[in-house]
Amino acid sequence: MRIVAGELKGRRLASPPRRSAAVRPTSDRVREAVFSILGDIEGARALDLYCGTGALGIEAVSRGAAGATLVDTHTALARRNVTELGLRDRCEVVRSDARVYLRRARRLFDLVFCDPPYRLADRLEGELDTLIVNRLARGGRLILEGSARRPLRLNLPVLVERRYGDTLVRIHAGGSE
């Protein structure tokens, strides 16, 4: 895996072993497509929930986001990538369950990347709606990645929906405060 564009373009990211079930990184192809849809993100504050390697948050920073908060219960790969890429001043890595983090957080984010384990989709739907909308800044967007077979359904308006193989990406509008 590599950073697709921006100041860190081409730099490698530490990845899990190929057969790891614990982390399913967003592919370079899907990341490139998502950021193409998002357009200019200069100065944005990004939150990467279920971050795994931190690829989405790190890609955002590489492309001009002011900073990113990377949240996961297993943070070793994200911490390693942030350290090796020299991003500790722009990326905060938080070891926490995403729902717990969202309940406790007080800041707002312009971009929220949410790529939970596919097996959790049923359990997360109702809870994530409320929790994420409270963390989105005015005009913010939620980028939700999930299984095309069993997509996570939220009540936020869908701006864009794209399918990449078994992966479904939805970009939701949110944040009206």
LUMGUVEX-959599 format. One record per atom (N, C-alpha, C, O, CB): atom name; x, z, y. Coordinates in pm, whole numbers. Glycine has a CB too. Example, Ala and Ser with C-alpha at 12.3 -4.5 7.8 and 13.67 -1.06 7.14 Angstrom:
BEGIN
R_N_1319_780_-569
R_CA_1230_780_-450
R_C_1320_780_-330
R_O_1424_846_-332
R_CB_1131_905_-447
R_N_1285_708_-225
R_CA_1367_714_-106
R_C_1290_787_3
R_O_1341_804_114
R_CB_1408_572_-60
***
This chain:
BEGIN
R_N_83_0_-118
R_CA_0_0_0
R_C_88_0_125
R_O_193_65_130
R_CB_-95_121_0
R_N_41_-75_224
R_CA_115_-85_350
R_C_18_-72_467
R_O_-103_-91_453
R_CB_192_-220_358
R_N_73_-38_583
R_CA_-4_-41_706
R_C_-24_-189_740
R_O_72_-267_737
R_CB_68_37_824
R_N_-146_-227_772
R_CA_-180_-367_789
R_C_-141_-421_926
R_O_-94_-535_936
R_CB_-328_-386_768
R_N_-158_-342_1033
R_CA_-131_-394_1167
R_C_-93_-281_1262
R_O_-101_-163_1229
R_CB_-254_-469_1221
R_N_-52_-321_1382
R_CA_-18_-224_1485
R_C_129_-188_1483
R_O_211_-259_1424
R_CB_-100_-99_1468
R_N_163_-78_1550
R_CA_303_-39_1566
R_C_373_-9_1435
R_O_496_-18_1427
R_CB_312_80_1654
R_N_299_28_1332
R_CA_358_61_1202
R_C_339_-50_1098
R_O_360_-28_979
R_CB_299_190_1150
R_N_298_-167_1143
R_CA_269_-278_1052
R_C_381_-298_950
R_O_499_-304_984
R_CB_247_-407_1131
R_N_340_-308_824
R_CA_435_-334_715
R_C_496_-210_654
R_O_556_-218_547
R_CB_543_-421_765
R_N_482_-95_719
R_CA_540_28_664
R_C_461_69_540
R_O_339_58_535
R_CB_540_143_769
R_N_534_118_441
R_CA_472_158_313
R_C_408_296_323
R_O_452_383_398
R_CB_577_158_202
R_N_301_312_245
R_CA_234_441_231
R_C_257_491_89
R_O_248_415_-7
R_CB_82_430_262
R_N_286_619_77
R_CA_293_680_-56
R_C_153_673_-117
R_O_54_703_-52
R_CB_346_829_-50
R_N_148_633_-243
R_CA_20_614_-311
R_C_17_695_-439
R_O_121_735_-491
R_CB_-3_465_-342
R_N_-103_720_-490
R_CA_-113_792_-617
R_C_-70_701_-732
R_O_-66_579_-717
R_CB_-257_843_-640
R_N_-39_761_-847
R_CA_-12_678_-964
R_C_-132_587_-990
R_O_-245_624_-963
R_CB_17_767_-1089
R_N_-107_469_-1041
R_CA_-214_370_-1061
R_C_-336_422_-1136
R_O_-448_383_-1105
R_CB_-158_252_-1136
R_N_-317_507_-1229
R_CA_-429_554_-1311
R_C_-487_686_-1262
R_O_-564_751_-1334
R_CB_-384_569_-1455
R_N_-453_727_-1142
R_CA_-502_854_-1088
R_C_-651_843_-1058
R_O_-695_751_-988
R_CB_-424_893_-961
R_N_-729_937_-1109
R_CA_-872_941_-1080
R_C_-900_1024_-956
R_O_-1008_1014_-898
R_CB_-949_997_-1199
R_N_-804_1106_-914
R_CA_-825_1197_-802
R_C_-827_1124_-668
R_O_-899_1167_-577
R_CB_-717_1303_-801
R_N_-751_1017_-653
R_CA_-743_946_-525
R_C_-765_798_-549
R_O_-701_737_-635
R_CB_-605_970_-455
R_N_-857_739_-472
R_CA_-888_597_-479
R_C_-867_540_-339
R_O_-961_533_-261
R_CB_-1035_571_-531
R_N_-744_498_-307
R_CA_-716_452_-171
R_C_-794_326_-135
R_O_-820_240_-219
R_CB_-568_427_-156
R_N_-829_317_-7
R_CA_-891_196_44
R_C_-787_85_41
R_O_-676_102_92
R_CB_-949_218_189
R_N_-822_-27_-17
R_CA_-726_-138_-32
R_C_-687_-194_105
R_O_-761_-181_202
R_CB_-785_-249_-120
R_N_-571_-257_109
R_CA_-524_-321_232
R_C_-628_-421_282
R_O_-655_-430_402
R_CB_-389_-392_208
R_N_-686_-496_190
R_CA_-785_-600_225
R_C_-907_-539_293
R_O_-954_-591_394
R_CB_-829_-677_99
R_N_-958_-429_238
R_CA_-1076_-365_295
R_C_-1042_-302_430
R_O_-1120_-311_525
R_CB_-1133_-258_198
R_N_-925_-237_439
R_CA_-883_-178_568
R_C_-872_-286_675
R_O_-919_-267_788
R_CB_-748_-105_552
R_N_-810_-398_640
R_CA_-796_-507_737
R_C_-933_-555_784
R_O_-953_-578_903
R_CB_-717_-624_675
R_N_-1027_-570_692
R_CA_-1162_-615_727
R_C_-1232_-513_817
R_O_-1295_-551_916
R_CB_-1245_-641_600
R_N_-1224_-386_783
R_CA_-1290_-281_860
R_C_-1237_-280_1004
R_O_-1316_-276_1098
R_CB_-1268_-143_795
R_N_-1106_-284_1020
R_CA_-1049_-278_1155
R_C_-1075_-407_1233
R_O_-1080_-404_1356
R_CB_-900_-251_1147
R_N_-1090_-518_1164
R_CA_-1127_-642_1230
R_C_-1268_-629_1288
R_O_-1295_-675_1399
R_CB_-1119_-761_1132
R_N_-1358_-568_1213
R_CA_-1495_-546_1259
R_C_-1497_-447_1376
R_O_-1570_-468_1473
R_CB_-1584_-493_1144
R_N_-1416_-341_1368
R_CA_-1416_-239_1473
R_C_-1361_-291_1604
R_O_-1405_-248_1711
R_CB_-1335_-120_1428
R_N_-1266_-383_1599
R_CA_-1207_-435_1722
R_C_-1112_-335_1786
R_O_-1043_-260_1717
R_CB_-1316_-474_1820
R_N_-1109_-335_1918
R_CA_-1017_-250_1994
R_C_-1055_-103_1979
R_O_-1167_-63_2011
R_CB_-1016_-291_2142
R_N_-960_-24_1930
R_CA_-985_120_1915
R_C_-886_202_1998
R_O_-865_321_1973
R_CB_-976_161_1766
R_N_-826_139_2096
R_CA_-727_204_2182
R_C_-783_335_2238
R_O_-890_337_2299
R_CB_-685_111_2297
R_N_-709_443_2218
R_CA_-746_573_2272
R_C_-852_650_2195
R_O_-886_762_2232
R_CB_-793_555_2409
R_N_-903_592_2088
R_CA_-1009_659_2009
R_C_-956_783_1939
R_O_-837_793_1908
R_CB_-1068_561_1905
R_N_-1045_876_1915
R_CA_-1015_993_1834
R_C_-1079_968_1697
R_O_-1200_945_1688
R_CB_-1069_1128_1901
R_N_-999_972_1592
R_CA_-1046_937_1458
R_C_-1048_1059_1366
R_O_-962_1146_1374
R_CB_-959_828_1398
R_N_-1147_1062_1278
R_CA_-1159_1163_1174
R_C_-1166_1088_1042
R_O_-1251_1001_1024
R_CB_-1285_1256_1195
R_N_-1077_1121_950
R_CA_-1071_1057_819
R_C_-1109_1161_714
R_O_-1026_1242_673
R_CB_-928_996_790
R_N_-1235_1158_671
R_CA_-1286_1253_572
R_C_-1260_1201_431
R_O_-1270_1081_406
R_CB_-1438_1278_593
R_N_-1227_1290_340
R_CA_-1190_1251_204
R_C_-1072_1154_215
R_O_-1073_1047_155
R_CB_-1312_1184_125
R_N_-971_1192_291
R_CA_-866_1100_335
R_C_-772_1052_226
R_O_-715_944_238
R_CB_-787_1165_441
R_N_-753_1129_119
R_CA_-662_1086_13
R_C_-521_1065_66
R_O_-451_1161_96
R_CB_-712_958_-52
R_N_-479_940_79
R_CA_-345_907_130
R_C_-338_914_282
R_O_-229_915_340
R_CB_-305_768_82
R_N_-454_917_347
R_CA_-458_915_493
R_C_-454_774_549
R_O_-438_756_670
R_CB_-344_994_550
R_N_-467_673_464
R_CA_-449_533_505
R_C_-539_492_621
R_O_-494_422_712
R_CB_-475_443_388
R_N_-666_532_620
R_CA_-757_489_727
R_C_-721_553_860
R_O_-715_484_962
R_CB_-901_523_690
R_N_-697_683_861
R_CA_-659_751_984
R_C_-526_703_1037
R_O_-510_683_1157
R_CB_-655_900_962
R_N_-429_685_948
R_CA_-296_636_988
R_C_-306_494_1040
R_O_-241_461_1140
R_CB_-198_643_868
R_N_-385_410_976
R_CA_-406_273_1025
R_C_-466_276_1166
R_O_-426_198_1252
R_CB_-499_193_929
R_N_-560_367_1189
R_CA_-622_379_1322
R_C_-516_414_1427
R_O_-513_355_1535
R_CB_-733_487_1321
R_N_-429_509_1396
R_CA_-323_549_1489
R_C_-227_433_1512
R_O_-186_408_1625
R_CB_-247_673_1437
R_N_-192_362_1407
R_CA_-104_247_1420
R_C_-162_142_1514
R_O_-89_71_1583
R_CB_-77_185_1283
R_N_-295_132_1515
R_CA_-363_31_1597
R_C_-403_83_1735
R_O_-474_14_1809
R_CB_-487_-18_1524
R_N_-358_202_1771
R_CA_-380_248_1908
R_C_-470_368_1927
R_O_-488_413_2040
R_CB_-435_140_1984
R_N_-526_422_1820
R_CA_-607_544_1836
R_C_-518_656_1891
R_O_-400_664_1858
R_CB_-672_586_1699
R_N_-576_741_1973
R_CA_-500_850_2035
R_C_-453_951_1931
R_O_-348_1014_1947
R_CB_-585_921_2140
R_N_-530_967_1826
R_CA_-494_1061_1721
R_C_-594_1057_1608
R_O_-701_996_1619
R_CB_-485_1203_1777
R_N_-557_1122_1497
R_CA_-645_1126_1381
R_C_-635_1261_1314
R_O_-528_1321_1306
R_CB_-610_1013_1281
R_N_-749_1308_1266
R_CA_-755_1428_1185
R_C_-786_1382_1043
R_O_-887_1315_1020
R_CB_-861_1531_1239
R_N_-700_1419_948
R_CA_-713_1377_808
R_C_-757_1497_727
R_O_-687_1599_724
R_CB_-580_1317_753
R_N_-872_1488_661
R_CA_-929_1601_590
R_C_-949_1569_443
R_O_-1006_1465_408
R_CB_-1062_1642_654
R_N_-902_1659_357
R_CA_-923_1644_213
R_C_-891_1777_146
R_O_-823_1862_204
R_CB_-835_1529_154
R_N_-938_1794_25
R_CA_-904_1915_-51
R_C_-765_1903_-113
R_O_-702_2004_-144
R_CB_-1007_1942_-162
R_N_-717_1780_-130
R_CA_-583_1755_-181
R_C_-509_1675_-74
R_O_-536_1556_-55
R_CB_-586_1677_-320
R_N_-416_1739_-5
R_CA_-355_1677_112
R_C_-209_1633_93
R_O_-147_1586_188
R_CB_-361_1771_226
R_N_-156_1647_-26
R_CA_-12_1619_-46
R_C_26_1477_-4
R_O_125_1459_68
R_CB_25_1641_-193
R_N_-49_1376_-46
R_CA_-15_1238_-11
R_C_-31_1211_138
R_O_52_1144_198
R_CB_-102_1140_-91
R_N_-137_1263_198
R_CA_-158_1244_341
R_C_-46_1310_421
R_O_7_1250_514
R_CB_-295_1301_384
R_N_-10_1433_385
R_CA_100_1503_455
R_C_231_1426_441
R_O_306_1410_538
R_CB_117_1647_398
R_N_257_1378_322
R_CA_380_1303_299
R_C_383_1178_387
R_O_484_1148_449
R_CB_393_1264_150
R_N_271_1104_392
R_CA_266_982_472
R_C_281_1011_621
R_O_353_940_692
R_CB_136_907_446
R_N_214_1113_669
R_CA_223_1150_811
R_C_367_1187_846
R_O_419_1145_949
R_CB_128_1268_843
R_N_430_1265_760
R_CA_569_1308_785
R_C_665_1190_779
R_O_746_1171_870
R_CB_612_1414_683
R_N_656_1109_673
R_CA_749_998_656
R_C_735_891_764
R_O_832_821_795
R_CB_729_935_521
R_N_615_879_821
R_CA_594_779_926
R_C_616_837_1066
R_O_602_767_1166
R_CB_452_723_916
R_N_651_966_1073
R_CA_679_1029_1202
R_C_556_1045_1290
R_O_563_1027_1411
R_CB_781_949_1276
R_N_443_1079_1228
R_CA_316_1088_1301
R_C_263_1230_1318
R_O_146_1248_1352
R_CB_213_1005_1231
R_N_345_1330_1295
R_CA_295_1468_1303
R_C_241_1504_1441
R_O_158_1594_1453
R_CB_404_1564_1265
R_N_287_1435_1544
R_CA_236_1463_1678
R_C_102_1394_1706
R_O_35_1428_1804
R_CB_338_1421_1781
R_N_62_1298_1622
R_CA_-64_1225_1644
R_C_-164_1240_1530
R_O_-280_1198_1543
R_CB_-35_1080_1665
R_N_-121_1298_1418
R_CA_-210_1317_1303
R_C_-208_1462_1260
R_O_-102_1521_1236
R_CB_-168_1225_1186
R_N_-325_1519_1249
R_CA_-340_1655_1199
R_C_-394_1644_1056
R_O_-494_1576_1033
R_CB_-436_1742_1292
R_N_-330_1710_962
R_CA_-376_1709_823
R_C_-439_1845_795
R_O_-376_1949_814
R_CB_-258_1678_722
R_N_-566_1842_750
R_CA_-640_1965_726
R_C_-682_1971_580
R_O_-749_1880_530
R_CB_-764_1974_820
R_N_-642_2078_513
R_CA_-684_2097_374
R_C_-816_2173_375
R_O_-821_2293_403
R_CB_-576_2175_291
R_N_-924_2100_343
R_CA_-1058_2157_347
R_C_-1155_2063_278
R_O_-1131_1943_268
R_CB_-1103_2185_492
R_N_-1264_2119_232
R_CA_-1377_2038_188
R_C_-1434_1973_314
R_O_-1444_2039_418
R_CB_-1486_2124_112
R_N_-1470_1847_308
R_CA_-1518_1775_425
R_C_-1641_1842_487
R_O_-1651_1851_609
R_CB_-1552_1631_389
R_N_-1733_1888_404
R_CA_-1855_1950_459
R_C_-1823_2080_530
R_O_-1882_2110_634
R_CB_-1957_1975_347
R_N_-1732_2159_475
R_CA_-1690_2283_540
R_C_-1624_2250_674
R_O_-1653_2315_775
R_CB_-1593_2364_449
R_N_-1536_2152_675
R_CA_-1469_2112_799
R_C_-1572_2070_904
R_O_-1565_2114_1019
R_CB_-1370_1997_772
R_N_-1668_1987_866
R_CA_-1769_1938_961
R_C_-1853_2052_1017
R_O_-1892_2047_1134
R_CB_-1859_1835_893
R_N_-1881_2152_938
R_CA_-1958_2267_986
R_C_-1880_2349_1088
R_O_-1938_2403_1182
R_CB_-1999_2357_870
R_N_-1748_2358_1071
R_CA_-1665_2444_1156
R_C_-1608_2371_1278
R_O_-1581_2435_1380
R_CB_-1551_2500_1075
R_N_-1590_2241_1269
R_CA_-1526_2165_1377
R_C_-1609_2171_1504
R_O_-1732_2179_1499
R_CB_-1505_2018_1335
R_N_-1541_2168_1617
R_CA_-1610_2171_1746
R_C_-1584_2045_1827
R_O_-1656_2019_1924
R_CB_-1566_2292_1824
R_N_-1484_1966_1790
R_CA_-1455_1847_1869
R_C_-1537_1728_1821
R_O_-1589_1726_1709
R_CB_-1306_1814_1862
R_N_-1546_1629_1908
R_CA_-1618_1506_1877
R_C_-1518_1394_1850
R_O_-1406_1395_1901
R_CB_-1715_1467_1993
R_N_-1560_1298_1769
R_CA_-1475_1187_1730
R_C_-1544_1055_1761
R_O_-1666_1042_1750
R_CB_-1439_1196_1579
R_N_-1462_957_1799
R_CA_-1513_822_1828
R_C_-1533_742_1699
R_O_-1623_659_1689
R_CB_-1418_748_1922
R_N_-1446_769_1601
R_CA_-1452_701_1471
R_C_-1448_807_1362
R_O_-1359_892_1360
R_CB_-1334_598_1455
R_N_-1542_800_1271
R_CA_-1540_887_1154
R_C_-1537_798_1031
R_O_-1633_726_1003
R_CB_-1663_986_1152
R_N_-1426_806_958
R_CA_-1412_733_832
R_C_-1454_828_721
R_O_-1405_941_714
R_CB_-1264_679_810
R_N_-1544_784_635
R_CA_-1593_870_528
R_C_-1593_791_398
R_O_-1670_697_380
R_CB_-1737_924_561
R_N_-1505_830_308
R_CA_-1487_760_181
R_C_-1486_863_68
R_O_-1382_887_6
R_CB_-1355_674_180
R_N_-1603_925_42
R_CA_-1606_1030_-61
R_C_-1595_974_-201
R_O_-1621_856_-224
R_CB_-1734_1111_-49
R_N_-1556_1059_-295
R_CA_-1557_1014_-435
R_C_-1696_961_-471
R_O_-1797_1023_-440
R_CB_-1517_1131_-531
R_N_-1699_847_-536
R_CA_-1826_783_-570
R_C_-1920_876_-647
R_O_-2041_870_-629
R_CB_-1801_657_-651
R_N_-1864_961_-731
R_CA_-1947_1048_-814
R_C_-2022_1154_-732
R_O_-2113_1218_-784
R_CB_-1862_1116_-918
R_N_-1983_1175_-606
R_CA_-2048_1276_-522
R_C_-2162_1221_-437
R_O_-2228_1298_-367
R_CB_-1947_1338_-433
R_N_-2185_1092_-440
R_CA_-2283_1029_-351
R_C_-2418_1099_-352
R_O_-2472_1129_-245
R_CB_-2301_884_-390
R_N_-2474_1126_-469
R_CA_-2606_1189_-477
R_C_-2611_1325_-408
R_O_-2709_1358_-341
R_CB_-2647_1204_-622
R_N_-2505_1402_-424
R_CA_-2502_1538_-369
R_C_-2475_1542_-219
R_O_-2507_1641_-154
R_CB_-2397_1619_-439
R_N_-2418_1436_-163
R_CA_-2377_1438_-23
R_C_-2480_1382_75
R_O_-2478_1418_193
R_CB_-2250_1362_-9
R_N_-2568_1296_28
R_CA_-2654_1221_119
R_C_-2724_1305_226
R_O_-2702_1282_345
R_CB_-2757_1150_39
R_N_-2804_1399_188
R_CA_-2880_1475_286
R_C_-2794_1555_380
R_O_-2823_1563_500
R_CB_-2974_1565_217
R_N_-2692_1614_328
R_CA_-2607_1702_407
R_C_-2519_1627_507
R_O_-2503_1671_621
R_CB_-2520_1784_316
R_N_-2462_1515_467
R_CA_-2370_1442_555
R_C_-2438_1386_679
R_O_-2378_1381_785
R_CB_-2306_1329_478
R_N_-2564_1344_666
R_CA_-2637_1292_782
R_C_-2626_1386_901
R_O_-2581_1347_1009
R_CB_-2784_1270_747
R_N_-2667_1508_881
R_CA_-2669_1608_987
R_C_-2529_1645_1032
R_O_-2502_1654_1152
R_CB_-2743_1731_943
R_N_-2441_1668_937
R_CA_-2307_1714_971
R_C_-2227_1610_1048
R_O_-2160_1644_1145
R_CB_-2232_1752_846
R_N_-2233_1485_1007
R_CA_-2153_1381_1073
R_C_-2208_1348_1210
R_O_-2130_1332_1304
R_CB_-2148_1255_987
R_N_-2338_1338_1224
R_CA_-2395_1302_1354
R_C_-2355_1404_1461
R_O_-2342_1368_1578
R_CB_-2548_1292_1345
R_N_-2336_1528_1424
R_CA_-2294_1632_1518
R_C_-2147_1622_1557
R_O_-2106_1688_1652
R_CB_-2321_1768_1459
R_N_-2069_1542_1489
R_CA_-1927_1526_1520
R_C_-1895_1392_1586
R_O_-1782_1368_1628
R_CB_-1845_1540_1393
R_N_-1995_1304_1596
R_CA_-1974_1173_1658
R_C_-1991_1181_1809
R_O_-2091_1233_1859
R_CB_-2071_1069_1600
R_N_-1892_1130_1882
R_CA_-1900_1123_2028
R_C_-2003_1018_2067
R_O_-2046_936_1984
R_CB_-1761_1089_2090
R_N_-2043_1020_2191
R_CA_-2136_920_2242
R_C_-2077_781_2217
R_O_-1963_754_2254
R_CB_-2164_942_2395
R_N_-2155_695_2154
R_CA_-2108_560_2122
R_C_-2016_554_2002
R_O_-1961_448_1971
R_CB_-2038_502_2240
R_N_-1998_667_1933
R_CA_-1910_672_1816
R_C_-1965_593_1699
R_O_-2083_556_1696
R_CB_-1888_816_1775
R_N_-1878_568_1604
R_CA_-1918_493_1485
R_C_-1871_563_1359
R_O_-1761_619_1354
R_CB_-1863_350_1489
R_N_-1955_559_1258
R_CA_-1924_610_1126
R_C_-1894_492_1036
R_O_-1974_399_1027
R_CB_-2040_698_1068
R_N_-1780_495_971
R_CA_-1742_391_876
R_C_-1751_454_738
R_O_-1670_538_702
R_CB_-1597_334_905
R_N_-1851_412_663
R_CA_-1882_473_534
R_C_-1846_375_422
R_O_-1893_262_419
R_CB_-2031_511_525
R_N_-1762_422_331
R_CA_-1720_339_218
R_C_-1773_402_91
R_O_-1766_524_74
R_CB_-1564_324_213
R_N_-1825_320_2
R_CA_-1877_374_-123
R_C_-1897_266_-227
R_O_-1858_151_-209
R_CB_-2007_445_-98
R_N_-1958_306_-334
R_CA_-1984_216_-445
R_C_-2096_119_-409
R_O_-2199_160_-356
R_CB_-2021_296_-572
R_N_-2075_-8_-438
R_CA_-2179_-108_-414
R_C_-2296_-85_-510
R_O_-2409_-121_-478
R_CB_-2122_-250_-431
R_N_-2270_-27_-626
R_CA_-2376_0_-725
R_C_-2464_117_-686
R_O_-2584_117_-712
R_CB_-2314_26_-862
R_N_-2404_218_-622
R_CA_-2478_336_-581
R_C_-2430_380_-442
R_O_-2356_477_-428
R_CB_-2461_452_-685
R_N_-2473_305_-339
R_CA_-2425_338_-205
R_C_-2481_470_-154
R_O_-2593_510_-187
R_CB_-2461_226_-109
R_N_-2403_535_-75
R_CA_-2443_656_-6
R_C_-2537_614_107
R_O_-2501_528_187
R_CB_-2319_738_49
R_N_-2655_672_112
R_CA_-2754_631_213
R_C_-2767_741_319
R_O_-2795_856_289
R_CB_-2892_603_148
R_N_-2745_700_445
R_CA_-2760_792_557
R_C_-2866_736_651
R_O_-2898_617_646
R_CB_-2624_812_630
R_N_-2920_821_736
R_CA_-3027_779_827
R_C_-2978_722_959
R_O_-3060_686_1043
R_CB_-3116_895_854
R_N_-2849_713_979
R_CA_-2796_654_1102
R_C_-2816_503_1099
R_O_-2811_443_991
R_CB_-2647_689_1120
R_N_-2837_440_1214
R_CA_-2855_294_1217
R_C_-2730_221_1165
R_O_-2618_256_1201
R_CB_-2886_248_1361
R_N_-2752_120_1082
R_CA_-2643_40_1028
R_C_-2617_-78_1122
R_O_-2706_-157_1150
R_CB_-2676_-11_883
R_N_-2492_-87_1169
R_CA_-2452_-198_1256
R_C_-2403_-317_1175
R_O_-2435_-432_1204
R_CB_-2343_-152_1353
R_N_-2323_-288_1071
R_CA_-2261_-391_988
R_C_-2256_-341_844
R_O_-2230_-223_819
R_CB_-2117_-428_1039
R_N_-2281_-431_751
R_CA_-2267_-398_609
R_C_-2193_-513_542
R_O_-2229_-630_557
R_CB_-2407_-373_540
R_N_-2087_-479_467
R_CA_-2008_-580_396
R_C_-1974_-528_257
R_O_-1952_-409_236
R_CB_-1878_-615_475
R_N_-1970_-621_163
R_CA_-1933_-588_26
R_C_-1800_-654_-7
R_O_-1778_-772_21
R_CB_-2042_-632_-75
R_N_-1710_-576_-68
R_CA_-1579_-623_-112
R_C_-1564_-582_-258
R_O_-1519_-472_-287
R_CB_-1461_-564_-22
R_N_-1602_-671_-350
R_CA_-1599_-637_-491
R_C_-1696_-523_-519
R_O_-1815_-534_-489
R_CB_-1457_-600_-535
R_N_-1646_-414_-577
R_CA_-1730_-298_-608
R_C_-1746_-202_-491
R_O_-1812_-99_-504
R_CB_-1672_-223_-726
R_N_-1687_-235_-377
R_CA_-1689_-147_-260
R_C_-1787_-198_-156
R_O_-1788_-316_-122
R_CB_-1548_-136_-199
R_N_-1869_-108_-105
R_CA_-1962_-140_3
R_C_-1917_-63_127
R_O_-1896_58_121
R_CB_-2110_-104_-36
R_N_-1903_-133_238
R_CA_-1866_-71_365
R_C_-1983_-86_461
R_O_-2033_-197_483
R_CB_-1735_-133_424
R_N_-2026_26_517
R_CA_-2128_26_620
R_C_-2073_89_745
R_O_-2009_194_740
R_CB_-2255_99_572
R_N_-2097_25_858
R_CA_-2059_84_985
R_C_-2189_123_1054
R_O_-2274_39_1082
R_CB_-1972_-15_1073
R_N_-2200_253_1080
R_CA_-2320_310_1139
R_C_-2296_343_1287
R_O_-2186_380_1327
R_CB_-2363_436_1062
R_N_-2401_329_1366
R_CA_-2398_373_1506
R_C_-2437_520_1507
R_O_-2514_566_1423
R_CB_-2495_288_1598
R_N_-2383_591_1601
R_CA_-2419_732_1614
R_C_-2367_789_1742
R_O_-2304_719_1821
R_CB_-2365_811_1498
R_N_-2394_913_1764
R_CA_-2341_981_1881
R_C_-2412_943_2008
R_O_-2369_852_2079
R_CB_-2196_953_1896
R_N_-2521_1011_2039
R_CA_-2596_980_2160
R_C_-2587_1090_2264
R_O_-2656_1085_2366
R_CB_-2740_955_2126
R_N_-2501_1189_2240
R_CA_-2489_1302_2334
R_C_-2412_1264_2457
R_O_-2393_1346_2546
R_CB_-2423_1420_2268
***
